[in-house]
Amino acid sequence: MKVLVAPLDWGLGHATRCVPVVREFLNQGAEVELAVVRSNAALLRNIFPELRQRLAPSYNIVYPKHGYNMGLWLVKNGAHLRTVMNYEHSFAEEVVDRYHYDVLVSDNRFGFYSRNAKSIYMTHQRRIAFPRVLSAFEPVGMLWHASVMKRFDEVWVPDVPDLPGYAGTLSHVKKCPVPIKYVGALSRFEGEKLTEKSDVRYRFVAVVSGVEPARARFEELLRKTLVKIPGRHAVILGKPSLGVKSSNEQNLDLFTHLPDEQFASVVKNAEWVVSRGGYSTVMDMAVLGARCVFVPTPGQYEQIILGRDLAHEGYAVTIDESKLSTETLLAAISEKARVALPKPEDDNNLLKDAVYATIHSRISSH
């Protein structure tokens, strides 16, 4: 059984949530290779140094400076996205033909499927969220996404099957054009035993992620915010391509990137974590039992919805980026006692069962 796993390159979250999928296929005896782009190759190489990597087409997404331009930006770049989708589909057919993959796992890569391999599409956002002023277009978005999903053999949803789960109404939609399986909350920290202990208990750990220029803007805002707060803070810059480097600026410890075990240790020993509210981050923080302040990326309405729903349940704090400051951050965490995100089940049988069924269905069909 030969499997090729291909995460989307819109930030590192798609790559990190593929980690438990890769591990489970390996645990069940499959041969796994990775389709990567330059932005996620280093992270995946650090985790799976023994796995072959193949360079896949990149979407080359650069978000607009202002979030409210996102709708116009999507219209403007629609032709580019279609071109990449067509190219990656040709790439998928070519590598299946040349290297004889039995299974393709596409994490939100819209065109990464093949008529000659079982093609699995992984997404938590079956309902693409639109801002209220554009809500009339939401059914159109769902129809478009359904048209993407029907090109695959199966859809895997990284969430639990019962509402609200972690993604709420984004992942729980009644109809799907192909068979669907919920595979549980997926985190690269799932099942990992924490042996390393952090030397410092930080008051705030800031985790910077996403694509440019939003990533750099968030980093600068976090530095300005945290430097004025008494105590020791860490800022993890989300730059795995630079290796593991550290520096200090006043009361801030800056890390270009941290290996998983060290990252987990730093987060678990923090009073609070400040980060974007991407879904992969939510799942990671849930596994690590973190108390979180989510700052959604402007224009990514999905993150706004996730943060709002988690805040409503009392599991997190959310602050609009335009309002993030030393004063608003301290006010938000002192508002009332907050609990950590609820931890998922330790043993993800949903993922195990989905992988087992995939492997044995291919074996029986040959």
Phi and psi in degrees as a GROMACS rama.xvg file:
@    title "Ramachandran Plot"
@    xaxis  label "Phi"
@    yaxis  label "Psi"
@TYPE xy
-116.278  124.887  LYS-2
-123.571  137.134  VAL-3
-117.795  121.772  LEU-4
-107.478  128.312  VAL-5
-130.719  101.499  ALA-6
-84.4897  148.327  PRO-7
-66.4041  153.457  LEU-8
-107.462  38.9767  ASP-9
-95.5009  79.2049  TRP-10
82.733  177.141  GLY-11
-92.9044  -6.91151  LEU-12
-60.7456  -37.5339  GLY-13
-66.0359  -36.696  HIS-14
-69.007  -42.9024  ALA-15
-67.7702  -35.2758  THR-16
-78.4228  -10.7367  ARG-17
-78.5842  -16.0498  CYS-18
-57.6749  -51.1364  VAL-19
-64.824  -27.5846  PRO-20
-66.5872  -46.8895  VAL-21
-60.0215  -46.429  VAL-22
-59.2323  -40.3775  ARG-23
-69.485  -40.2088  GLU-24
-61.3153  -41.8347  PHE-25
-64.0911  -42.9656  LEU-26
-60.0064  -30.9369  ASN-27
-96.8084  15.6946  GLN-28
91.7109  7.72559  GLY-29
-80.7314  153.91  ALA-30
-90.8542  121.915  GLU-31
-118.694  136.338  VAL-32
-127.327  164.68  GLU-33
-121.555  135.251  LEU-34
-100.005  113.164  ALA-35
-123.218  166.937  VAL-36
-120.556  172.567  VAL-37
-61.7093  -31.708  ARG-38
-72.841  -23.2714  SER-39
-116.625  -0.796569  ASN-40
-63.6997  -43.3191  ALA-41
-64.9976  -43.4398  ALA-42
-60.6528  -47.3956  LEU-43
-70.5131  -29.954  LEU-44
-68.9711  -35.7744  ARG-45
-64.7474  -36.5956  ASN-46
-82.5887  -38.9779  ILE-47
-126.102  69.8743  PHE-48
-64.2931  -20.2435  PRO-49
-88.6602  -9.39316  GLU-50
-90.4572  138.597  LEU-51
-68.3965  139.087  ARG-52
-114.672  139.613  GLN-53
-120.205  134.222  ARG-54
-77.1744  118.009  LEU-55
-101.343  164.765  ALA-56
-61.6323  143.579  PRO-57
-103.265  144.395  SER-58
-79.1351  -17.5089  TYR-59
48.6054  53.5549  ASN-60
-83.0657  126.575  ILE-61
-124.403  117.48  VAL-62
-74.3977  151.405  TYR-63
-64.2596  155.06  PRO-64
-61.0332  -38.8145  LYS-65
-112.308  129.183  HIS-66
-58.4769  -32.2394  GLY-67
-70.3425  -6.36179  TYR-68
-89.5446  1.01441  ASN-69
-60.2453  -42.8484  MET-70
-59.0184  -48.5128  GLY-71
-64.8869  -35.9362  LEU-72
-63.0267  -41.3272  TRP-73
-63.1843  -41.4781  LEU-74
-62.6297  -45.3856  VAL-75
-61.8308  -37.1042  LYS-76
-100.483  10.8634  ASN-77
-57.0177  -40.9206  GLY-78
-65.1419  -38.9316  ALA-79
-62.9769  -43.7257  HIS-80
-63.2771  -42.0664  LEU-81
-63.0877  -38.3894  ARG-82
-62.8342  -44.3665  THR-83
-64.6434  -41.9502  VAL-84
-60.0905  -43.5418  MET-85
-64.5094  -41.1011  ASN-86
-67.2086  -42.9497  TYR-87
-69.7008  -29.4437  GLU-88
-66.5174  -42.6577  HIS-89
-61.5855  -40.3812  SER-90
-61.8124  -44.4574  PHE-91
-61.118  -45.5799  ALA-92
-62.6956  -38.3284  GLU-93
-67.1849  -45.4382  GLU-94
-71.0664  -32.7737  VAL-95
-64.2945  -43.4182  VAL-96
-65.6899  -39.7235  ASP-97
-81.6724  -39.9373  ARG-98
-111.524  0.698796  TYR-99
60.8811  50.4081  HIS-100
-73.6902  141.49  TYR-101
-89.688  -31.8451  ASP-102
-136.334  135.468  VAL-103
-112.828  130.147  LEU-104
-113.561  114.239  VAL-105
-108.191  114.396  SER-106
-89.1062  94.3649  ASP-107
62.3789  16.614  ASN-108
-87.2829  109.745  ARG-109
-64.924  -29.5624  PHE-110
-108.559  10.5942  GLY-111
-91.9827  74.172  PHE-112
-142.674  162.606  TYR-113
-143.535  145.116  SER-114
-75.0239  -13.0575  ARG-115
-109.305  11.9912  ASN-116
-146.464  152.565  ALA-117
-66.1749  123.862  LYS-118
-112.627  119.031  SER-119
-111.057  130.632  ILE-120
-109.44  123.824  TYR-121
-109.728  125.785  MET-122
-156.717  145.674  THR-123
-99.9479  -14.2035  HIS-124
-102.229  67.619  GLN-125
-67.1335  -31.2076  ARG-126
-103.328  115.32  ARG-127
-80.1984  116.129  ILE-128
-75.6071  137.013  ALA-129
-118.325  147.492  PHE-130
-58.941  157.981  PRO-131
-55.776  -39.2768  ARG-132
-68.5325  -17.975  VAL-133
-114.669  16.205  LEU-134
-61.923  -23.3843  SER-135
-63.0006  -22.1199  ALA-136
-89.4007  -4.66615  PHE-137
-60.7061  -43.5225  GLU-138
-58.5439  -35.0803  PRO-139
-64.7115  -41.969  VAL-140
-62.498  -39.2007  GLY-141
-67.6246  -38.4579  MET-142
-64.8457  -41.2358  LEU-143
-63.0892  -44.3612  TRP-144
-66.4634  -35.4972  HIS-145
-63.1251  -36.3481  ALA-146
-66.6126  -30.5597  SER-147
-70.809  -47.9061  VAL-148
-63.734  -32.6555  MET-149
-69.9498  -10.6776  LYS-150
-78.5899  -12.6696  ARG-151
-101.133  167.03  PHE-152
-85.1847  -27.2855  ASP-153
-156.565  149.955  GLU-154
-116.639  128.036  VAL-155
-106.56  130.701  TRP-156
-111.738  116.989  VAL-157
-77.5205  76.6297  PRO-158
-164.788  171.329  ASP-159
-88.069  153.072  VAL-160
-70.9784  -23.2877  PRO-161
-91.7279  134.716  ASP-162
-62.5121  148.287  LEU-163
-85.358  -10.4077  PRO-164
61.0417  -145.625  GLY-165
-104.836  -22.4318  TYR-166
-110.276  0.86568  ALA-167
58.3114  -134.214  GLY-168
-74.4799  -7.40037  THR-169
-69.1489  -37.4608  LEU-170
-101.253  -19.3901  SER-171
-101.943  94.2378  HIS-172
-124.529  140.367  VAL-173
-66.8225  -44.5623  LYS-174
-107.311  144.286  LYS-175
-145.083  136.788  CYS-176
-72.4422  -12.419  PRO-177
-135.891  166.789  VAL-178
-55.9352  141.997  PRO-179
-125.186  143.088  ILE-180
-134.287  129.235  LYS-181
-82.8107  129.222  TYR-182
-115.145  17.5561  VAL-183
81.0339  172.259  GLY-184
-70.1364  124.503  ALA-185
-105.294  121.916  LEU-186
-140.2  143.926  SER-187
-67.378  -13.4452  ARG-188
-92.5986  -2.2813  PHE-189
-63.92  127.087  GLU-190
77.7523  -1.13887  GLY-191
-83.955  136.242  GLU-192
-90.0514  127.001  LYS-193
-85.0912  113.668  LEU-194
-110.726  -27.186  THR-195
-83.213  137.888  GLU-196
-111.949  139.914  LYS-197
-73.5858  138.237  SER-198
-74.3016  -21.1129  ASP-199
-124.941  135.964  VAL-200
-96.5523  105.211  ARG-201
-80.8548  147.673  TYR-202
-73.3578  -49.9814  ARG-203
-125.537  136.563  PHE-204
-114.816  119.573  VAL-205
-99.7693  127.681  ALA-206
-111.302  113.317  VAL-207
-95.0164  133.974  VAL-208
-153.374  177.772  SER-209
102.938  -174.189  GLY-210
-107.492  162.295  VAL-211
-76.5645  153.679  GLU-212
-86.887  0.789667  PRO-213
-63.2132  -34.728  ALA-214
-62.9364  -49.3876  ARG-215
-64.7212  -37.9214  ALA-216
-63.8449  -41.1235  ARG-217
-66.0655  -41.5423  PHE-218
-58.4307  -47.8855  GLU-219
-63.4269  -40.9396  GLU-220
-65.1632  -40.5603  LEU-221
-65.1441  -41.7961  LEU-222
-59.6662  -48.2434  ARG-223
-63.4456  -34.1042  LYS-224
-74.5142  -47.5533  THR-225
-77.4254  -28.6699  LEU-226
-63.3054  -21.6676  VAL-227
-91.0722  -3.1575  LYS-228
-100.219  124.734  ILE-229
-57.1058  147.571  PRO-230
111.277  177.458  GLY-231
-101.536  134.226  ARG-232
-129.789  153.821  HIS-233
-117.766  143.837  ALA-234
-125.386  114.774  VAL-235
-97.2569  113.864  ILE-236
-79.8808  -11.9923  LEU-237
67.689  43.1773  GLY-238
-126.132  70.2714  LYS-239
-63.228  -23.7031  PRO-240
-66.7771  -17.8219  SER-241
-90.1597  -0.61129  LEU-242
80.0225  -169.31  GLY-243
-99.5066  102.673  VAL-244
-130.496  148.967  LYS-245
-134.369  154.336  SER-246
-153.366  171.919  SER-247
-130.688  137.941  ASN-248
-136.613  108.034  GLU-249
54.0109  -116.369  GLN-250
-97.6388  19.0761  ASN-251
-112.079  131.917  LEU-252
-100.965  119.611  ASP-253
-105.454  131.374  LEU-254
-125.447  128.18  PHE-255
-63.1605  -37.8607  THR-256
-168.014  153.242  HIS-257
-130.086  138.065  LEU-258
-59.1108  156.813  PRO-259
-53.1244  -46.7451  ASP-260
-64.6855  -40.3368  GLU-261
-70.4576  -40.1753  GLN-262
-58.3334  -48.2811  PHE-263
-60.3828  -41.8568  ALA-264
-63.6324  -45.1271  SER-265
-62.7654  -43.7555  VAL-266
-67.1032  -44.3012  VAL-267
-65.5925  -24.4963  LYS-268
-99.7017  12.2595  ASN-269
-94.2906  148.237  ALA-270
-69.8767  -43.2923  GLU-271
-141.952  150.171  TRP-272
-117.319  131.374  VAL-273
-112.334  125.114  VAL-274
-157.211  172.453  SER-275
-64.0768  164.876  ARG-276
-106.525  34.5683  GLY-277
-64.2343  154.57  GLY-278
-65.62  -37.4117  TYR-279
-64.2507  -37.5295  SER-280
-63.8786  -42.1362  THR-281
-57.717  -46.0166  VAL-282
-65.7799  -41.6529  MET-283
-60.6433  -46.2526  ASP-284
-66.6196  -33.2589  MET-285
-64.4532  -44.7997  ALA-286
-63.1412  -36.2577  VAL-287
-86.4514  -4.70409  LEU-288
67.7289  37.614  GLY-289
-86.6673  151.296  ALA-290
-94.8061  124.329  ARG-291
-120.819  145.974  CYS-292
-116.107  114.5  VAL-293
-98.2065  133.513  PHE-294
-119.93  93.7675  VAL-295
-58.9623  144.518  PRO-296
-67.4603  125.831  THR-297
-54.9936  134.148  PRO-298
91.0373  -16.2058  GLY-299
-97.0303  87.4959  GLN-300
-64.0694  -26.8785  TYR-301
-56.7079  -43.2397  GLU-302
-66.2709  -36.0483  GLN-303
-62.7879  -44.9653  ILE-304
-62.4523  -47.0194  ILE-305
-60.2262  -47.4727  LEU-306
-63.2162  -42.179  GLY-307
-61.6706  -46.0408  ARG-308
-67.2826  -40.3112  ASP-309
-68.2018  -37.5086  LEU-310
-65.245  -38.2866  ALA-311
-61.9798  -35.1063  HIS-312
-81.3424  -6.26523  GLU-313
82.46  15.1349  GLY-314
-95.0865  -5.43247  TYR-315
-165.128  169.054  ALA-316
-113.248  144.004  VAL-317
-130.391  138.657  THR-318
-133.426  132.632  ILE-319
-64.5433  138.119  ASP-320
-55.2655  -38.9887  GLU-321
-66.28  -16.3012  SER-322
-109.259  0.873102  LYS-323
-72.6057  124.612  LEU-324
-155.003  173  SER-325
-56.2891  -43.075  THR-326
-67.7864  -45.6856  GLU-327
-70.1894  -33.5155  THR-328
-66.0874  -47.2727  LEU-329
-66.3167  -36.4349  LEU-330
-66.5999  -38.7733  ALA-331
-65.5961  -41.4368  ALA-332
-79.5806  -19.0902  ILE-333
-94.9635  -2.19523  SER-334
-55.7329  -49.5389  GLU-335
-166.135  164.983  LYS-336
-64.0162  133.189  ALA-337
-116.997  144.685  ARG-338
-95.5483  163.21  VAL-339
-72.4679  164.358  ALA-340
-58.6568  142.057  LEU-341
-65.6322  133.843  PRO-342
-77.106  139.995  LYS-343
-73.8999  172.639  PRO-344
-58.3873  140.539  GLU-345
-65.1695  -35.0195  ASP-346
-110.882  106.258  ASP-347
-83.6086  83.4069  ASN-348
-70.9419  -23.8063  ASN-349
-61.5321  -45.9661  LEU-350
-68.3834  -43.046  LEU-351
-57.9751  -44.271  LYS-352
-66.7842  -39.1226  ASP-353
-65.5936  -42.3747  ALA-354
-66.9698  -43.9528  VAL-355
-58.5152  -45.9077  TYR-356
-63.8693  -38.1077  ALA-357
-65.0803  -47.1426  THR-358
-63.2171  -45.8588  ILE-359
-78.7312  -23.655  HIS-360
-71.0036  -35.541  SER-361
-71.3134  -39.8659  ARG-362
-63.2687  -44.1267  ILE-363
-69.6891  -22.8895  SER-364
-84.1487  -10.7354  SER-365
